[in-house]
Amino acid sequence: MAEIKIEPKRRVNVLPWIVGVVLLVLVILAAASAAHRRAAAPVHRSGAEAADTQWDNIPPKLRQYA
């Protein structure tokens, strides 16, 4: 009898690559969005610049009475 070698087909599955690229894009967009939101945070202002603010997170300076 003749020997017949049967080899499985090597199919390149593209689906994991597509899912990986989509997840990478989503992570990059989320990081960019978080960095953009962080950069847009209000800066603490003092003096005349703070006159138009509604909320000041800086606690008042302590005064010493002797």
C-alpha positions in Angstrom: 0.0 0.0 0.0 1.1 3.5 -0.7 1.6 5.9 2.2 -0.6 9.0 1.9 0.5 12.0 4.0 -2.4 14.2 5.1 -1.3 17.7 6.3 -3.8 20.1 7.8 -4.3 23.4 5.9 -2.6 26.4 7.4 -5.2 29.1 7.4 -4.2 32.5 8.7 -7.0 33.6 11.0 -7.4 37.4 10.6 -10.1 37.9 13.2 -7.8 38.0 16.3 -5.7 40.6 14.5 -8.7 42.8 13.7 -10.0 42.5 17.2 -6.6 43.4 18.6 -6.2 46.5 16.4 -9.7 47.7 17.3 -9.0 47.3 21.0 -5.7 49.1 20.6 -7.4 52.0 18.9 -10.0 52.1 21.6 -7.3 52.2 24.3 -5.5 55.0 22.5 -8.7 57.0 22.1 -9.6 56.6 25.8 -6.1 57.7 26.9 -6.3 60.7 24.6 -9.7 61.6 25.9 -8.6 61.3 29.5 -5.5 63.5 28.8 -7.7 66.1 27.1 -10.1 66.2 30.1 -7.2 66.5 32.5 -5.6 69.4 30.6 -8.9 71.3 30.6 -9.1 71.4 34.4 -9.5 74.9 35.8 -6.3 76.6 37.1 -6.4 78.1 40.5 -6.5 81.9 40.3 -6.0 84.5 43.0 -6.6 88.1 43.4 -8.6 90.0 40.8 -8.5 87.0 38.5 -10.5 84.9 41.0 -13.3 87.5 41.3 -15.4 85.8 38.6 -15.1 82.3 40.1 -17.9 80.6 42.0 -15.8 78.1 43.8 -12.3 78.4 45.3 -10.7 75.2 46.5 -7.8 77.1 48.2 -8.4 77.2 52.0 -8.1 80.6 53.7 -4.7 81.5 55.1 -4.4 81.0 58.9 -3.9 84.2 60.9 -2.2 84.3 64.2 -3.5 86.7 66.8 -1.1 87.5 69.6 
